[in-house]
Amino acid sequence: MHSVRKYFEFVRFEHTVFALPFALAAMAVAARETHGWPGWRTFLLILAAMVCARTSAMGFNRIVDRQFDALNQRTAQRHLPMGRISLLGAWVLVWSAGVLFVATAFFLNRLCFYLSPVALAIVLFYPFTKRFTDFSHFFLGLGLSVAPVGAWLAVRGRFDWPPMVLALAVVFWLVGFDIIYATQDYESDRQLGLRSLPVRWGIAGSLRFAQLAHALMGVALLGFGLISQMQMPYYVGFVIIFTCLVIEHRLARNRDPVSLNAAFFRMNAAISMVFLAAVVVDVAMR
């Protein structure tokens, strides 16, 4: 049991709460004709695909960054630098989760199966971007944006505009809060030669860009609501989300670890869960 918990901690399993609600919200809208429920089989396969893709991506991120993590005071206590998990064990987890993701996509539909290697490549590419671009946050956002598109394809089996607009909202959401999170590593990233917008523009400039990104997220969420013909429950949720974003940026100004962690995890977990609840209530009331 301790060994299983160790691997859960290694991939920060609790952070699945960020992308999963957006995938389930897309699933609910795609299955609107059946009041947002696609059936247990599809639901469980989407859930399994999400968990497997994220586990593979996070494990791969930890492997690729292990040498940098060892040199950063904030991350030096992670499992690979401390030897609490072997490199072989980490690789087994990454490959196993990746194979299970592709297998899960096979049981969803043909399009999901054909696109599953592409989706996996997108989510695995992010760790390398910190070596060559200051805009690595956008690649991480792209990785998370696969979630709502994939869930929609799982239900409908075709591309449509609503999941694409929602994916855009997820990209800007992630860009904003990842910039806030990256301010913690400003000095370390500069010393190690890793690239980010805080390193390029400084903390104040990058936080202003994070505000812009979250404003664009708001525009995309409104666009999703309009083209999906959402009603009052959705827009009530939108107001709550906007309030959470304001609180998040106020916390980020404090620059202390407690405030930054609250801004990163609590506010963004609340945003994703409020979005899911607003969509589910809206769809269920039809």
Secondary structure, DSSP 4 states (H G I P E B T S, - for coil): -HHHHHHHHHTTGGGGGTTHHHHHHHHHHHTGGGTT---HHHHHHHHHHHHHHHHHHHHHHHHHTHHHHHHSTTTTTSHHHHTSS-HHHHHHHHHHHHHHHHHHHHHH-HHHHHHHHHHHHHHHHHHHHTTT-TTHHHHHHHHHHHHHHHHHHHHHSS--HHHHHHHHHHHHHHHHHHHHHHGGGHHHHHHHT---HHHHHHHHHHHHHHHHHHHHHHHHHHHHHHHTT--HHHHHHHHHHHHHHHHHHHHHHH-SHHHHHIIIIIHHHHHHHHHHHHHHHHHHT-
